[in-house]
Amino acid sequence: MSINEAEFFKELLSMFKIEAEEHLKVISTHLLDLEKTQDPDAQKALVEVIYREVHSLKGAARAVNINPIETLCQSLEDIFSAIKRRVLVPLPEHFDVLHASVDSIGKLIESPDSVDISPL
């Protein structure tokens, strides 16, 4: 890889980190709100926002080849898709796993160097 390609990829990772942290903040906030609300209309709106944010984060991770984040996001996307279709009603123990997943993504965002990634 040339110096220009390496610098470009470094800049791309930097932009990814900023974007990913923004997505993760929205996901975390809405996940807490979803856990607290009993209003079906509010739940539906929150699930939709979380689903879109997870989907966007997955795409961003794919763009920079960070497979662990992409994989976690795909799993979260599947879960929120099931919630949207009312195939799954989230229980308190589900929220524990969802929060742990979001925390794991946060750790991966903070330390992308610890993840095996390669340039595009």
C-alpha positions as protocol buffer text, in pm:
chain_id: "A"
residue {
  index: 1
  type: MET
  ca { x: 0 y: 0 z: 0 }
}
residue {
  index: 2
  type: SER
  ca { x: 139 y: 341 z: -92 }
}
residue {
  index: 3
  type: ILE
  ca { x: 177 y: 626 z: 157 }
}
residue {
  index: 4
  type: ASN
  ca { x: -118 y: 807 z: -5 }
}
residue {
  index: 5
  type: GLU
  ca { x: -339 y: 500 z: 28 }
}
residue {
  index: 6
  type: ALA
  ca { x: -234 y: 451 z: 390 }
}
residue {
  index: 7
  type: GLU
  ca { x: -307 y: 816 z: 472 }
}
residue {
  index: 8
  type: PHE
  ca { x: -643 y: 795 z: 296 }
}
residue {
  index: 9
  type: PHE
  ca { x: -738 y: 483 z: 490 }
}
residue {
  index: 10
  type: LYS
  ca { x: -625 y: 643 z: 817 }
}
residue {
  index: 11
  type: GLU
  ca { x: -848 y: 945 z: 742 }
}
residue {
  index: 12
  type: LEU
  ca { x: -1135 y: 714 z: 649 }
}
residue {
  index: 13
  type: LEU
  ca { x: -1103 y: 533 z: 983 }
}
residue {
  index: 14
  type: SER
  ca { x: -1099 y: 866 z: 1164 }
}
residue {
  index: 15
  type: MET
  ca { x: -1422 y: 972 z: 992 }
}
residue {
  index: 16
  type: PHE
  ca { x: -1572 y: 630 z: 1062 }
}
residue {
  index: 17
  type: LYS
  ca { x: -1500 y: 666 z: 1433 }
}
residue {
  index: 18
  type: ILE
  ca { x: -1679 y: 1003 z: 1450 }
}
residue {
  index: 19
  type: GLU
  ca { x: -1980 y: 875 z: 1254 }
}
residue {
  index: 20
  type: ALA
  ca { x: -1994 y: 548 z: 1448 }
}
residue {
  index: 21
  type: GLU
  ca { x: -1988 y: 726 z: 1784 }
}
residue {
  index: 22
  type: GLU
  ca { x: -2282 y: 941 z: 1672 }
}
residue {
  index: 23
  type: HIS
  ca { x: -2481 y: 635 z: 1564 }
}
residue {
  index: 24
  type: LEU
  ca { x: -2397 y: 457 z: 1887 }
}
residue {
  index: 25
  type: LYS
  ca { x: -2508 y: 753 z: 2098 }
}
residue {
  index: 26
  type: VAL
  ca { x: -2848 y: 759 z: 1925 }
}
residue {
  index: 27
  type: ILE
  ca { x: -2881 y: 380 z: 1956 }
}
residue {
  index: 28
  type: SER
  ca { x: -2796 y: 386 z: 2328 }
}
residue {
  index: 29
  type: THR
  ca { x: -3031 y: 673 z: 2408 }
}
residue {
  index: 30
  type: HIS
  ca { x: -3323 y: 524 z: 2217 }
}
residue {
  index: 31
  type: LEU
  ca { x: -3258 y: 178 z: 2359 }
}
residue {
  index: 32
  type: LEU
  ca { x: -3287 y: 318 z: 2712 }
}
residue {
  index: 33
  type: ASP
  ca { x: -3605 y: 501 z: 2613 }
}
residue {
  index: 34
  type: LEU
  ca { x: -3747 y: 183 z: 2457 }
}
residue {
  index: 35
  type: GLU
  ca { x: -3678 y: -9 z: 2775 }
}
residue {
  index: 36
  type: LYS
  ca { x: -3868 y: 249 z: 2981 }
}
residue {
  index: 37
  type: THR
  ca { x: -4176 y: 315 z: 2767 }
}
residue {
  index: 38
  type: GLN
  ca { x: -4496 y: 118 z: 2763 }
}
residue {
  index: 39
  type: ASP
  ca { x: -4663 y: 325 z: 2490 }
}
residue {
  index: 40
  type: PRO
  ca { x: -4692 y: 107 z: 2176 }
}
residue {
  index: 41
  type: ASP
  ca { x: -4669 y: 403 z: 1937 }
}
residue {
  index: 42
  type: ALA
  ca { x: -4357 y: 536 z: 2110 }
}
residue {
  index: 43
  type: GLN
  ca { x: -4207 y: 185 z: 2110 }
}
residue {
  index: 44
  type: LYS
  ca { x: -4269 y: 150 z: 1737 }
}
residue {
  index: 45
  type: ALA
  ca { x: -4103 y: 485 z: 1664 }
}
residue {
  index: 46
  type: LEU
  ca { x: -3804 y: 406 z: 1886 }
}
residue {
  index: 47
  type: VAL
  ca { x: -3753 y: 64 z: 1728 }
}
residue {
  index: 48
  type: GLU
  ca { x: -3759 y: 221 z: 1383 }
}
residue {
  index: 49
  type: VAL
  ca { x: -3495 y: 478 z: 1475 }
}
residue {
  index: 50
  type: ILE
  ca { x: -3272 y: 216 z: 1640 }
}
residue {
  index: 51
  type: TYR
  ca { x: -3308 y: -14 z: 1341 }
}
residue {
  index: 52
  type: ARG
  ca { x: -3206 y: 261 z: 1095 }
}
residue {
  index: 53
  type: GLU
  ca { x: -2910 y: 369 z: 1310 }
}
residue {
  index: 54
  type: VAL
  ca { x: -2786 y: 10 z: 1343 }
}
residue {
  index: 55
  type: HIS
  ca { x: -2825 y: -38 z: 968 }
}
residue {
  index: 56
  type: SER
  ca { x: -2626 y: 278 z: 897 }
}
residue {
  index: 57
  type: LEU
  ca { x: -2353 y: 179 z: 1143 }
}
residue {
  index: 58
  type: LYS
  ca { x: -2334 y: -163 z: 980 }
}
residue {
  index: 59
  type: GLY
  ca { x: -2281 y: -4 z: 639 }
}
residue {
  index: 60
  type: ALA
  ca { x: -2016 y: 231 z: 772 }
}
residue {
  index: 61
  type: ALA
  ca { x: -1830 y: -59 z: 936 }
}
residue {
  index: 62
  type: ARG
  ca { x: -1848 y: -254 z: 611 }
}
residue {
  index: 63
  type: ALA
  ca { x: -1700 y: 44 z: 423 }
}
residue {
  index: 64
  type: VAL
  ca { x: -1388 y: 36 z: 642 }
}
residue {
  index: 65
  type: ASN
  ca { x: -1374 y: -342 z: 670 }
}
residue {
  index: 66
  type: ILE
  ca { x: -1435 y: -369 z: 1044 }
}
residue {
  index: 67
  type: ASN
  ca { x: -1608 y: -705 z: 1036 }
}
residue {
  index: 68
  type: PRO
  ca { x: -1675 y: -750 z: 1410 }
}
residue {
  index: 69
  type: ILE
  ca { x: -1882 y: -430 z: 1421 }
}
residue {
  index: 70
  type: GLU
  ca { x: -2058 y: -524 z: 1098 }
}
residue {
  index: 71
  type: THR
  ca { x: -2140 y: -868 z: 1238 }
}
residue {
  index: 72
  type: LEU
  ca { x: -2273 y: -732 z: 1568 }
}
residue {
  index: 73
  type: CYS
  ca { x: -2481 y: -476 z: 1382 }
}
residue {
  index: 74
  type: GLN
  ca { x: -2627 y: -745 z: 1157 }
}
residue {
  index: 75
  type: SER
  ca { x: -2735 y: -940 z: 1464 }
}
residue {
  index: 76
  type: LEU
  ca { x: -2887 y: -628 z: 1620 }
}
residue {
  index: 77
  type: GLU
  ca { x: -3059 y: -546 z: 1293 }
}
residue {
  index: 78
  type: ASP
  ca { x: -3212 y: -896 z: 1288 }
}
residue {
  index: 79
  type: ILE
  ca { x: -3337 y: -853 z: 1643 }
}
residue {
  index: 80
  type: PHE
  ca { x: -3493 y: -513 z: 1577 }
}
residue {
  index: 81
  type: SER
  ca { x: -3645 y: -642 z: 1257 }
}
residue {
  index: 82
  type: ALA
  ca { x: -3814 y: -917 z: 1459 }
}
residue {
  index: 83
  type: ILE
  ca { x: -3934 y: -657 z: 1710 }
}
residue {
  index: 84
  type: LYS
  ca { x: -4070 y: -442 z: 1425 }
}
residue {
  index: 85
  type: ARG
  ca { x: -4261 y: -742 z: 1286 }
}
residue {
  index: 86
  type: ARG
  ca { x: -4384 y: -820 z: 1639 }
}
residue {
  index: 87
  type: VAL
  ca { x: -4228 y: -1164 z: 1620 }
}
residue {
  index: 88
  type: LEU
  ca { x: -4025 y: -1074 z: 1928 }
}
residue {
  index: 89
  type: VAL
  ca { x: -4142 y: -881 z: 2231 }
}
residue {
  index: 90
  type: PRO
  ca { x: -3834 y: -759 z: 2416 }
}
residue {
  index: 91
  type: LEU
  ca { x: -3807 y: -875 z: 2775 }
}
residue {
  index: 92
  type: PRO
  ca { x: -3577 y: -732 z: 3045 }
}
residue {
  index: 93
  type: GLU
  ca { x: -3317 y: -1002 z: 2978 }
}
residue {
  index: 94
  type: HIS
  ca { x: -3317 y: -907 z: 2609 }
}
residue {
  index: 95
  type: PHE
  ca { x: -3231 y: -550 z: 2701 }
}
residue {
  index: 96
  type: ASP
  ca { x: -2934 y: -673 z: 2904 }
}
residue {
  index: 97
  type: VAL
  ca { x: -2797 y: -845 z: 2595 }
}
residue {
  index: 98
  type: LEU
  ca { x: -2876 y: -548 z: 2370 }
}
residue {
  index: 99
  type: HIS
  ca { x: -2697 y: -307 z: 2604 }
}
residue {
  index: 100
  type: ALA
  ca { x: -2398 y: -542 z: 2627 }
}
residue {
  index: 101
  type: SER
  ca { x: -2385 y: -559 z: 2247 }
}
residue {
  index: 102
  type: VAL
  ca { x: -2391 y: -181 z: 2219 }
}
residue {
  index: 103
  type: ASP
  ca { x: -2113 y: -160 z: 2480 }
}
residue {
  index: 104
  type: SER
  ca { x: -1908 y: -410 z: 2279 }
}
residue {
  index: 105
  type: ILE
  ca { x: -1950 y: -204 z: 1965 }
}
residue {
  index: 106
  type: GLY
  ca { x: -1838 y: 102 z: 2159 }
}
residue {
  index: 107
  type: LYS
  ca { x: -1521 y: -75 z: 2268 }
}
residue {
  index: 108
  type: LEU
  ca { x: -1451 y: -179 z: 1910 }
}
residue {
  index: 109
  type: ILE
  ca { x: -1502 y: 178 z: 1792 }
}
residue {
  index: 110
  type: GLU
  ca { x: -1262 y: 308 z: 2054 }
}
residue {
  index: 111
  type: SER
  ca { x: -993 y: 54 z: 1967 }
}
residue {
  index: 112
  type: PRO
  ca { x: -1020 y: -23 z: 1596 }
}
residue {
  index: 113
  type: ASP
  ca { x: -646 y: -98 z: 1598 }
}
residue {
  index: 114
  type: SER
  ca { x: -717 y: -398 z: 1818 }
}
residue {
  index: 115
  type: VAL
  ca { x: -944 y: -534 z: 1546 }
}
residue {
  index: 116
  type: ASP
  ca { x: -800 y: -719 z: 1248 }
}
residue {
  index: 117
  type: ILE
  ca { x: -880 y: -479 z: 965 }
}
residue {
  index: 118
  type: SER
  ca { x: -732 y: -436 z: 626 }
}
residue {
  index: 119
  type: PRO
  ca { x: -763 y: -154 z: 375 }
}
residue {
  index: 120
  type: LEU
  ca { x: -1025 y: -166 z: 104 }
}
